[in-house]
Amino acid sequence: MTHRSNAPPLAHRVRPTLAKELVGQPKAWEFLEDFNGLGGLSAVLWGPPGTGKTTIGHIIQRLYPDTFFSISAVTSGVQEIKRVIGLGKKEAFSPILFIDEIHRLNKTQQDVLLPYIEDGSVVLVGATTENPSFSVIPPLLSRMKVIKLMPLGVADIEAILSRAIGIDSILRSMGRVITDRGIGTIARAASGDARAALNLLELIVMKVDRPVIDIEDIKAFIDRPPYHDRAGDAHYELISALHKSIRAGDVDASVYWLGRMLEAGEDRLYILRRMIRMASEDIGNADPNALRLVLAAKQAFDILGSPEGEIAIYQAAIYLACAPKSNSVYITEKRVKDLIKRSGLLPVPMCLRNAPTRLMKDLGYSKGYVYPHDDPLGALDMEYMPDELRGSSVYVPRNAGFERRIKEIVDARRKAKRDRARSYRGSR
């Protein structure tokens, strides 16, 4: 039997209609149980695709069919919002306004909603894949409850697929049986997205002409990369996980998160730029080769491109994770900035200024400068910082890797400078 071409997609046909039918989202279930559409608390449903945001809207619509209105921020604007609000005032009820992709409303459009949310004349339920901390204006967000929907687990999606197979008459009419291993394969391939899993299930049932469908039949259909929004939370969460794993020296986690980003189609040059930062921020002079290696990896990738050049990115990530760690360069940058902020723009000491003209020399430029190469003591008697910052130390090397040797050099020089200063004061 063939699939009816005019039938709605499977994900629509088996969409839950009751709160108890929601799978894997306990916070959403609690929200629906407590939801009161008659002047109740407004909310933002925030989560990646296929986690139930639109389904929650449909469940609310079923509970309050006469006062529920749904619009899309992509195609609607202020006029449509005002129309719904005006209808509620005319009919003396508080409309429930479901706005899909609420993050696409601009500031002016969101401002329009504020007074009506404030006085309870509208119950707003917004759905978004983007972090509402950045996409919803603070005054509006402060008046709404945020419901965070998480990517569904494999077991949750297996349950959703099994339910669909059991209740959908069109699937049953196809006369196909999908093995438990096959269902598990589809669930894992969906990367937490129930809609993607149901779409894949329907496609496989339509296309595979076998009474029993197993893993081998499914593999040809699994080509969907994991969900990854380069401008959204997934982008920042994955790079954060990679950075923190490298910083901690966990090489297995480092290559795993790197692989996740590469498989999701993340910009390779973005990853390399962040790794260059890691080489200086978290390793620094504990292993100066770390920065060289990442720069070499970038050059290798520039030459080879994808996918051949990606092995150089893995090589760099492994090296960074295993390298000795020091954030002293990173801390030094912060100390220098703070010192400049506190002390202001102090003048360069006269002895450190060049005197290319006779006038400048007569004014004292370069007076007292000692050329270190010609001085047996390396010009330790000179002060190179402004007088107001004499004796300040902003670089504090750590006893890690190559920086251990740098620490010995810095400490020895500072000690010799202090000793010379004490000797000079004692001779006066």
C-alpha positions as CSV (number, residue, x, y, z in Angstrom):
1,M,0.0,0.0,0.0
2,T,1.3,3.4,-0.8
3,H,1.5,6.4,1.5
4,R,-1.2,9.0,1.0
5,S,0.6,12.0,-0.5
6,N,-2.0,14.5,0.9
7,A,-1.6,13.3,4.5
8,P,0.1,15.6,7.0
9,P,3.6,14.6,8.2
10,L,3.9,11.8,10.8
11,A,5.2,14.3,13.4
12,H,1.9,16.2,13.1
13,R,-0.3,13.1,13.0
14,V,1.1,11.7,16.3
15,R,1.6,15.0,18.1
16,P,0.6,14.6,21.8
17,T,-2.7,16.3,22.8
18,L,-2.3,15.8,26.6
19,A,0.4,17.0,29.0
20,K,0.9,13.4,30.3
21,E,1.8,12.3,26.7
22,L,4.8,14.6,26.7
23,V,8.0,12.6,26.9
24,G,11.3,13.6,28.5
25,Q,10.3,17.1,29.5
26,P,9.3,17.1,33.2
27,K,9.5,20.9,33.5
28,A,7.2,21.4,30.5
29,W,4.8,18.8,32.0
30,E,4.7,20.7,35.3
31,F,4.2,24.0,33.5
32,L,1.2,22.6,31.6
33,E,-0.3,21.1,34.8
34,D,-0.1,24.5,36.5
35,F,-1.0,26.6,33.5
36,N,-4.0,28.9,33.9
37,G,-4.9,30.5,30.6
38,L,-7.3,32.9,32.4
39,G,-4.8,35.6,33.3
40,G,-2.1,33.2,34.2
41,L,1.7,33.6,34.1
42,S,3.3,34.2,30.7
43,A,6.2,31.9,29.7
44,V,9.0,31.4,27.2
45,L,9.6,27.9,25.9
46,W,13.3,27.7,25.1
47,G,15.0,24.7,23.6
48,P,16.5,23.2,20.4
49,P,14.3,22.0,17.5
50,G,12.1,19.0,18.1
51,T,11.9,19.2,21.9
52,G,8.2,20.0,22.2
53,K,7.7,23.8,22.0
54,T,5.1,23.7,19.3
55,T,3.5,20.6,20.8
56,I,3.0,22.5,24.1
57,G,1.3,25.3,22.2
58,H,-1.1,22.7,20.7
59,I,-1.9,21.2,24.1
60,I,-2.7,24.7,25.4
61,Q,-4.9,25.3,22.4
62,R,-6.8,22.1,23.2
63,L,-7.3,23.3,26.8
64,Y,-8.4,26.8,25.8
65,P,-9.7,26.6,22.2
66,D,-11.8,29.8,22.3
67,T,-9.1,32.1,23.7
68,F,-6.0,30.7,22.0
69,F,-4.3,32.5,19.1
70,S,-1.1,31.5,17.4
71,I,1.2,33.7,15.3
72,S,4.7,33.4,13.9
73,A,7.2,36.2,14.5
74,V,8.5,35.5,11.0
75,T,5.3,36.5,9.2
76,S,3.5,38.6,11.8
77,G,4.1,42.0,13.4
78,V,2.7,44.7,15.6
79,Q,-0.6,44.8,13.7
80,E,-1.4,41.1,14.2
81,I,-0.5,41.4,17.9
82,K,-2.7,44.4,18.4
83,R,-5.5,42.6,16.5
84,V,-5.5,39.7,19.0
85,I,-5.3,42.1,22.0
86,G,-8.2,44.2,20.6
87,L,-10.3,41.1,20.1
88,G,-9.8,40.1,23.7
89,K,-10.9,43.5,24.9
90,K,-13.9,43.5,22.7
91,E,-15.0,40.0,23.8
92,A,-14.0,40.6,27.5
93,F,-11.5,37.8,27.8
94,S,-7.7,37.5,28.2
95,P,-6.3,35.9,25.0
96,I,-3.5,33.4,25.1
97,L,-1.1,34.5,22.5
98,F,1.4,31.9,21.3
99,I,4.3,33.4,19.3
100,D,6.5,31.0,17.5
101,E,10.1,32.2,17.1
102,I,9.6,35.1,19.5
103,H,13.3,35.9,19.2
104,R,12.6,37.3,15.7
105,L,10.4,40.1,17.1
106,N,12.4,43.4,17.3
107,K,12.6,45.6,20.4
108,T,9.7,47.8,19.3
109,Q,7.5,44.8,18.6
110,Q,8.4,43.3,22.0
111,D,7.8,46.7,23.7
112,V,4.2,46.6,22.4
113,L,3.5,43.5,24.5
114,L,4.8,44.9,27.8
115,P,1.7,46.8,29.2
116,Y,-0.6,44.0,28.3
117,I,1.6,41.4,30.0
118,E,1.9,43.7,33.0
119,D,-1.9,44.0,33.6
120,G,-2.7,40.4,32.6
121,S,-4.9,41.3,29.7
122,V,-2.8,38.9,27.6
123,V,-1.1,35.6,28.5
124,L,2.0,35.3,26.3
125,V,3.6,32.0,25.5
126,G,6.7,32.4,23.3
127,A,8.8,29.7,21.7
128,T,12.4,30.1,20.8
129,T,15.5,28.2,19.9
130,E,17.7,31.1,21.1
131,N,18.8,32.1,24.6
132,P,16.0,34.5,25.8
133,S,18.6,36.3,27.9
134,F,19.9,37.8,24.6
135,S,16.9,37.6,22.3
136,V,14.0,38.8,24.6
137,I,14.2,42.3,26.1
138,P,14.8,42.3,29.9
139,P,11.5,44.1,30.9
140,L,9.5,41.5,29.0
141,L,11.6,38.5,30.1
142,S,11.3,39.6,33.8
143,R,7.5,39.2,33.4
144,M,7.7,35.7,32.0
145,K,8.6,32.2,33.3
146,V,11.4,30.5,31.3
147,I,10.8,26.9,30.6
148,K,14.1,25.3,29.4
149,L,13.5,22.3,27.2
150,M,16.4,19.9,26.8
151,P,17.4,17.7,23.9
152,L,15.6,14.4,24.2
153,G,17.5,11.3,25.3
154,V,17.8,8.2,23.1
155,A,15.3,6.3,25.3
156,D,12.8,9.2,25.1
157,I,12.9,9.2,21.3
158,E,12.7,5.4,21.2
159,A,9.5,5.7,23.2
160,I,8.1,8.4,20.9
161,L,8.9,6.3,17.8
162,S,7.3,3.2,19.3
163,R,4.2,5.2,20.2
164,A,4.0,6.5,16.6
165,I,4.3,3.0,15.2
166,G,1.5,1.8,17.5
167,I,-1.0,4.6,17.0
168,D,-0.6,5.8,13.4
169,S,-2.9,4.1,11.0
170,I,-0.9,5.1,7.9
171,L,2.3,3.5,9.3
172,R,0.4,0.3,10.2
173,S,-1.1,0.1,6.8
174,M,2.4,0.0,5.2
175,G,2.9,-3.5,6.7
176,R,6.5,-2.8,7.9
177,V,8.1,-4.0,11.1
178,I,11.1,-2.1,12.4
179,T,13.4,-4.0,14.7
180,D,14.3,-2.7,18.1
181,R,17.9,-2.2,16.9
182,G,16.5,-0.2,14.0
183,I,14.4,2.0,16.2
184,G,17.5,2.6,18.4
185,T,19.5,3.6,15.4
186,I,16.9,6.1,14.3
187,A,16.7,7.5,17.8
188,R,20.5,8.0,18.0
189,A,20.7,9.6,14.6
190,A,18.1,12.2,15.6
191,S,20.4,14.0,18.1
192,G,17.7,14.7,20.5
193,D,15.2,16.0,17.9
194,A,11.9,14.1,18.1
195,R,10.6,15.7,14.9
196,A,13.7,14.6,13.0
197,A,13.3,11.1,14.3
198,L,9.7,10.9,13.2
199,N,10.5,12.3,9.8
200,L,13.2,9.8,9.4
201,L,11.0,6.9,10.5
202,E,8.3,7.9,8.0
203,L,10.8,8.2,5.2
204,I,12.3,4.8,5.9
205,V,8.9,3.1,6.0
206,M,8.0,4.8,2.7
207,K,11.2,3.9,0.9
208,V,12.3,0.5,2.2
209,D,10.3,-2.2,0.5
210,R,11.0,-4.9,3.1
211,P,8.6,-6.5,5.6
212,V,11.3,-6.3,8.3
213,I,13.5,-3.2,8.5
214,D,16.8,-3.4,10.3
215,I,20.0,-1.4,10.9
216,E,21.4,-2.1,7.4
217,D,18.3,-0.8,5.7
218,I,18.4,2.4,7.8
219,K,22.1,3.4,7.4
220,A,21.6,4.8,3.9
221,F,19.1,7.4,5.3
222,I,21.3,8.6,8.2
223,D,23.1,11.6,6.8
224,R,21.7,14.4,9.0
225,P,24.4,16.3,10.9
226,P,23.8,17.0,14.6
227,Y,21.8,20.2,15.3
228,H,24.2,23.1,15.6
229,D,23.3,26.8,15.4
230,R,26.5,28.7,14.7
231,A,24.9,31.9,16.1
232,G,23.1,30.3,19.1
233,D,23.8,28.4,22.3
234,A,25.1,25.2,20.7
235,H,27.9,27.2,19.2
236,Y,29.0,28.7,22.5
237,E,28.3,25.7,24.6
238,L,30.5,23.4,22.5
239,I,33.4,25.7,22.3
240,S,33.2,26.3,26.0
241,A,33.3,22.6,26.6
242,L,36.3,22.2,24.3
243,H,38.2,25.1,26.0
244,K,37.5,23.9,29.5
245,S,38.5,20.3,28.6
246,I,41.8,21.5,27.2
247,R,42.4,23.7,30.2
248,A,41.9,20.8,32.5
249,G,44.2,18.5,30.4
250,D,41.4,16.0,29.7
251,V,42.6,14.8,26.2
252,D,39.6,12.4,25.6
253,A,37.0,15.1,26.4
254,S,39.0,17.6,24.3
255,V,38.9,15.5,21.1
256,Y,35.3,14.5,21.7
257,W,34.1,18.1,21.9
258,L,36.3,19.0,19.0
259,G,34.7,16.1,17.0
260,R,31.2,17.3,17.9
261,M,32.0,20.7,16.5
262,L,33.5,19.4,13.3
263,E,30.7,16.9,12.7
264,A,28.2,19.7,13.2
265,G,29.8,21.7,10.5
266,E,31.3,24.4,12.7
267,D,33.6,26.9,11.0
268,R,37.1,25.3,11.2
269,L,38.9,28.6,11.3
270,Y,36.7,29.7,14.2
271,I,37.9,26.6,16.1
272,L,41.5,27.3,15.2
273,R,41.3,30.9,16.3
274,R,39.9,29.9,19.7
275,M,42.7,27.3,20.0
276,I,45.3,30.0,19.3
277,R,43.8,31.9,22.2
278,M,43.9,28.8,24.4
279,A,47.6,28.3,23.6
280,S,48.4,31.8,25.1
281,E,45.7,32.0,27.8
282,D,46.0,28.5,29.4
283,I,49.5,27.3,28.4
284,G,51.5,30.4,27.6
285,N,55.2,30.2,28.4
286,A,54.8,26.8,30.1
287,D,55.2,25.4,26.6
288,P,55.9,28.1,23.9
289,N,55.6,25.3,21.3
290,A,51.9,25.1,21.9
291,L,51.3,28.4,20.1
292,R,53.6,27.4,17.3
293,L,51.8,24.1,16.8
294,V,48.4,25.7,16.6
295,L,49.6,28.2,14.1
296,A,51.1,25.4,12.1
297,A,47.8,23.5,12.3
298,K,46.0,26.6,10.9
299,Q,48.6,26.8,8.1
300,A,48.1,23.0,7.4
301,F,44.4,23.5,7.2
302,D,44.7,26.5,4.9
303,I,46.7,24.3,2.5
304,L,44.7,21.1,2.7
305,G,41.2,22.2,3.6
306,S,38.4,19.8,4.7
307,P,38.5,17.0,5.4
308,E,42.2,16.2,5.1
309,G,43.3,19.3,7.1
310,E,41.1,18.4,10.1
311,I,43.6,15.9,11.3
312,A,46.0,18.8,12.0
313,I,43.3,20.4,14.2
314,Y,43.0,17.1,16.2
315,Q,46.8,17.0,16.5
316,A,46.8,20.6,17.9
317,A,44.0,19.8,20.3
318,I,45.8,16.8,21.7
319,Y,49.0,18.8,22.1
320,L,47.2,21.6,23.9
321,A,45.4,19.2,26.3
322,C,48.6,17.4,27.2
323,A,50.9,20.5,27.5
324,P,51.8,21.9,30.9
325,K,49.4,24.7,31.9
326,S,50.0,28.3,33.0
327,N,47.7,31.2,32.9
328,S,50.4,33.7,34.0
329,V,50.5,35.5,30.7
330,Y,46.7,35.9,30.9
331,I,46.9,37.2,34.4
332,T,49.7,39.5,33.5
333,E,47.5,41.1,30.8
334,K,44.8,41.8,33.4
335,R,47.3,43.2,35.9
336,V,48.8,45.5,33.3
337,K,45.4,46.8,32.2
338,D,44.4,47.4,35.9
339,L,47.7,49.1,36.6
340,I,47.3,51.5,33.7
341,K,43.7,52.2,34.7
342,R,44.7,53.0,38.3
343,S,47.9,55.0,37.5
344,G,46.9,56.8,34.3
345,L,49.2,57.5,31.4
346,L,52.5,58.2,33.2
347,P,55.3,59.8,31.2
348,V,58.1,57.7,29.9
349,P,61.3,58.3,32.1
350,M,63.7,60.6,30.4
351,C,66.5,58.0,30.4
352,L,64.4,55.8,28.2
353,R,63.6,58.4,25.6
354,N,65.7,58.6,22.4
355,A,67.5,61.9,21.6
356,P,67.8,62.1,17.8
357,T,68.2,65.9,17.9
358,R,70.5,68.3,19.8
359,L,67.5,70.1,21.3
360,M,66.1,66.9,22.8
361,K,69.5,65.9,24.2
362,D,69.9,69.4,25.8
363,L,66.4,68.9,27.3
364,G,67.6,65.7,29.0
365,Y,66.3,63.1,26.7
366,S,68.2,59.8,27.1
367,K,70.3,61.2,30.0
368,G,71.4,58.5,32.3
369,Y,70.7,55.6,30.0
370,V,73.1,52.7,30.3
371,Y,73.5,50.3,27.4
372,P,73.1,46.8,29.0
373,H,75.5,45.1,26.6
374,D,78.3,47.5,27.6
375,D,77.6,47.2,31.3
376,P,79.1,44.3,33.4
377,L,76.0,44.4,35.6
378,G,73.5,44.5,32.7
379,A,72.3,48.0,33.6
380,L,70.6,46.7,36.8
381,D,70.9,50.1,38.4
382,M,68.5,51.7,36.0
383,E,64.7,51.9,36.7
384,Y,62.7,51.1,33.6
385,M,59.2,51.7,35.1
386,P,57.8,55.2,35.7
387,D,58.9,56.5,39.1
388,E,55.4,56.2,40.5
389,L,55.4,52.4,39.7
390,R,59.0,51.7,40.9
391,G,59.3,48.1,42.1
392,S,56.0,47.0,40.6
393,S,55.8,43.3,39.5
394,V,53.0,42.4,37.1
395,Y,54.4,39.2,35.6
396,V,54.4,36.2,38.0
397,P,55.7,33.1,36.2
398,R,54.6,29.7,37.4
399,N,56.7,26.7,38.2
400,A,55.3,24.7,35.2
401,G,57.1,23.4,32.1
402,F,59.4,25.8,30.4
403,E,58.1,28.6,32.5
404,R,60.0,27.1,35.4
405,R,63.2,28.2,33.7
406,I,61.7,31.7,32.9
407,K,60.8,32.0,36.6
408,E,64.4,31.3,37.6
409,I,65.6,34.0,35.2
410,V,63.0,36.6,36.3
411,D,63.4,35.8,40.0
412,A,67.3,36.0,39.7
413,R,67.1,39.4,37.9
414,R,64.6,40.9,40.4
415,K,66.7,39.7,43.3
416,A,69.9,41.1,41.8
417,K,68.1,44.4,41.1
418,R,66.9,44.6,44.8
419,D,70.3,43.7,46.1
420,R,71.9,46.5,43.9
421,A,69.3,48.9,45.1
422,R,70.1,48.1,48.8
423,S,73.8,48.3,48.2
424,Y,73.4,51.7,46.5
425,R,71.3,53.0,49.4
426,G,73.8,51.6,51.9
427,S,76.7,53.4,50.2
428,R,75.1,56.8,50.4
